[in-house]
């Protein structure tokens, strides 16, 4: 997993085994309903998921680690061999002749997290590395389309800045926009010469991993979470995992709050043909909201606690709130009441589930 990109067919086979174990347990012949999509299961807990590792994402994060080792100064035999076979600057793998597919698979993610502290500029690719102004092949696309040297280093460009047109196609002067971008690039280089004493010095270029939680050095964990969290946001469901109860009941509450338990209304949505009537009160259709808010059985339990001379109404409101789903989703703002409810829920589930 850390060396090669796992084929999709292998990933699907492994994920099937993991799904079966999650929903069916060791005795896989006892089939149960899978109510939660696998991508939701693989989300981090603070984003509303179960925190199960996404193997495809983890595979990319591990492959990115080799790209980091590739650009980090060392005399490893494997690195010298790959440099000789493919290219002296393989970290971003921009050359289409490179067929090292396992590393190519992670190259786009890698270039997103990589930046450089400029030293001598000899290991920084002008167009493909982020050296403080983004990736120029994206930011200066029209100018890049005229370049004659796809693998041009920053030091080579800076040393030819007096006559930079030699580095580009002879048609460059015909494009006003490309000329404007070239002037902007020259201004950036000249400003760096005057403001940064390390610019084009004898100091080697220093790669920096800029993702949150990495402290400047590559980490698989920061890369995995960047890929996984990029389109996601924090969720109030993260409160569930702080409840003092076994994971079995935490997962049940997690499914309940997302309306993913096997209630009769959910079974009907899946095409099951069966009558929908609550098996506890026989008064209304069975749904998650009904069972944990409006069911007569639930309200009777609440009433018993409320009328108890020792417990009283305050305890009843904590143990059996009118909207327990809203109470849990409120998170830290109601942490004490939520913990009381979770403890009571644990006791009830122990005797019911």
N, C-alpha and C positions, 0 to 999 in steps of 0.2 A: 504493500500500500504506500510505503514511503518512497519507492523507487519508480514504479510504473503507474500509469493511469489505468485504473480498473475499468474493464469493459462494462458497458451498460448491462449486458446480459448477466454478468457476474454480480453486479450491484443489485439487480432485481432479485436474483436468487437468494442472496444473503439477506436482503430486506424482507423477503417473504418468510424466511426462517425467524427473523426477529419479530415480525408482526404476529406470526403464529404463536411464538412464545409469550408475547405481551398479552394477547387476548385469550389464548387457550391454555397457556401454561405448559407443563411437561407432558401431560396427557393430551396430545394433540387431537385424538379421536373425539374428544368432547368439544364439539364446535360451539362457539359462542358468537354473538353478533358483534361485528366490528363497526362501531358507531362514529369513530373519530378518524378523519383523514390522516394519512401517514405524515404529510408535510406539517400538519399542525402538531403532531406528536413530537416531531423533530425540532420544533421551535424551542429556543431557550425559555426557561421557566418565567423569567421576568417579562417575556413577551407573550405569555399566555399559553405556552406549550408545556410538554413534559420534560424537555431537556435531553431527550434521547439524541445521541450523536448522529448527525447526517453524514453517512459514509462518503458520499460524493464530494461534499464540501470539505470534509476532513482530508480526503485524498488530495484535493487541490492545495490545501494548506501545507501538507507534508511535502508535496512536490515543490512548493515555493521555497521551502527550506534549502533545497539543493541549489536553487538559483541564487539564494543568498550566499551559500558557501562558494558558489562559482565566482562571484564578484569579490569575495573577501580575499585579501592577499594571503596566499599560502602556496606551498610547493607540492601539493598533492598530485600523485601520479595520474589519478583519474581526471583531474582538472587539466593537466597538461595535455593528456591524450585527446580530450574533447575539444580543447582550444585548437589543437592541430587539425582535428578532423573537420570542425565546423566553422569556427570564427574566433578571432581573438577577443571579441566583445559579445558573448552569447547571452548575457543576462536577460535581455529583452527579446532576443531571437528575432530581429526584424528581417533577416535574410530568408527569402522564400525557399532557398535550397536546403535549409536546415531541416532534417527529417527526424530530429529527436523529439518525437511526438509527446512523450511523457512530460518533458519540461515545457514544451510549447503550450500544453494545455493550461499550465499555471502562469504563463508569461503575462497575460493581461492583468490578472490580479496582482502579480508581483510588481509590475511597473506602477500600479496605483499606489502602493505603499512605500515605494522606494524613492528616496531623494539623495542628493549628494551635497556634501560640503566641499566646495571647489578648492583644489590645491593646484597641482601642475596641469590639470585638465586633460591629461593623456589617457585616462581610463573612462572619461565621460563622453558618451556619444551625444553630439550636439542636438540631434533631432529626436532621439529615442529615450534619453534620460531626463529626469526632472532635476535640474541643478539650481532651482530657485524660482523659475518662471514657468512652471508647468512643463508639459511635454510639447515641444515646439512643432512636431509634425502634425499635431492637432490644433495648436494655437496659431500657427503660421502656415496653414495648409497650402495657400497659393504659392508662397515662396518655396515651400518644400517640394512642390511639384516640379520646380525648375532645377533642383539640385542634381549635380553630376556624381556626388559622392554620398551614397546613402548612409555609410558608416563613418562619416566625418566626425572627428573628435573636436572637442571644444578648443583645445590648444591649437590645432591646425587652423581652425577658422580664425581664432584671435591673432595668430601670427601672419595671416593673409588678409587682415582687415583693411590694409591700405588699398588693395586691389581685389576686393571680394568677388568681382564678376567672373574671375577665372574659375571659381568653384561652382558656377551655375551654367545652365544652358544659355546659348547665345540669344535665345528669344526672350530672355528675362526683361530687357528694356521695353518690350512691347506691352508689358503688363504694369499698369500704374499701381494697382493694388500690391503686387509683388514687390515693386520697388519701394513702396511705402513701408512694407513689412521689413525689407532689408535695412532701410535706414533706422527703423526702430530697434532692430537687433544690434546694429553697430553702436547705437547710443547706449544700449544696455551693457555691451562689452566695455566701452570706454568708461562708463560710470563705475563699473566693477574694478577697472584698472586703478582708478583714483581713490576709491573708497575702501577697497579690501586689500590689505597688504599681503594676504596669502594667495591672492588671485594669480595664477600662473607662476607660483613660486616652486621651489624644489620639494615642497611638502606633497606627499601622495594624496590623491582624492580620497575622501572618506565617505563610504556609503552609510546612510542613516535610514532606519526603519521608522516611519513617521506615524504609524497607526496608533490609536489610543491604547495605553497599557503596555507598550513595547519598550519604552525608555531608550529609544534610539537603536536598539539591537533587535534583530528579527526574533519573533516568537511565534510558534505554531498556534498558540492559543489566541493571540491578538488577530492573526490572519483569519482563523476560523470564525471568530465572532464578527469580524468586519464583513466577511462574505455573507454570514448568516443574518446579521442584524441590519445590514444596509437598508433594506426596504421596510424594516419593521420598527415598531415603537413599543415603549414600555407598556405593560398591562397591569391593571389592578389585581389580576389573578395571581400575581406573584405572592400576595399575602398568604395564600393557601399553604405554601411550603414552609411557613414558619409555625403552623399549628402543631401543637404537641400531641400528635397521634400517629399511628402507623401509616406508611405510604399507601396502603390499600384504601384507607378512608380519605386520604388527601386526594388520591386520584378520582375517587367517587365524587367528591365535592367539585373537583375540577371539571369532570364531565357534566355534573348537574348544572353548574353555572353557564355552561355553553350549550345547554339543552341537548346533550349527546347521550343521555341514558335511554335505555330501551323501554320508554313509556309507550302506551298503546297508540297515542297520536303519532309518535315517531315511526312506529312499525307500519302504520297505515300509509305514511308518506313514502315508505319503501316498497309499497305495493302489496303488503299483507292484507288479506281479506278477513277481518275479524271485527266483532263489535267493540266499540270504544266506550267503556264504562269503568269508572274507578273501582278497584276491587276492595277498597277500604270503606267507602261510604255509599257506593252504588247510586250516587246522586248526579254526578257530572262526568264528563269525559276525562280520561286520565291524561294529564300532561305534567311537565316538570313544575310549572307555576302552580297548578292546582294542588299537587301533592305536598308542596312545601310552603304553601301560603293559604289556600282556601279550603282544603279538604276538611270535612267534619271531624275526622279522626285527629288530624293535626290540631284543630281548634279545641277539641275536647282535652287533649293533653295540655294545651296552654291554659285552659280554664281550671284544670285540676291544680296546676302549680300556682295559679293566681289566687285560688281560694285557700291555699294552704296557709295556716297561721304563722308558720316559720318562714316560709319562702316569700310569699306575698306577691303583689303585682310587679314590683320592680324586678324581681328574679324572673318572673314569667316573661316580662318584656325582653329580658336578656337571653333567656333560654329559647323562647318561641316568639321571635319578632314577627310582626305582620308580614314583613318582606325580608326573609333571611338572605335571599340572594343579593339584595341591595346592601345588607349589613356586611356581608363578606366582601363585596366589591368596593365598599367604602375604604377598605385598607387600613392604613396606620391611623387615620383620624379617629377610628372607633376600635382601637386595638384591644382594649380591656374587654369591652362587650363582645367583640368578635372572638376572643380567646374563650370566654365563658360559653358562648354558643358552640364553638368548635368542640369543647370538652363534652358538653351535653350531647352533641351530635355523635361524637365518638361512642358514648355509652349506649345511645339508642341503636346505632349501627351494629354494635357488638352483639346485641340481642336480636337484631332483625336480619342482617345480611348473612 
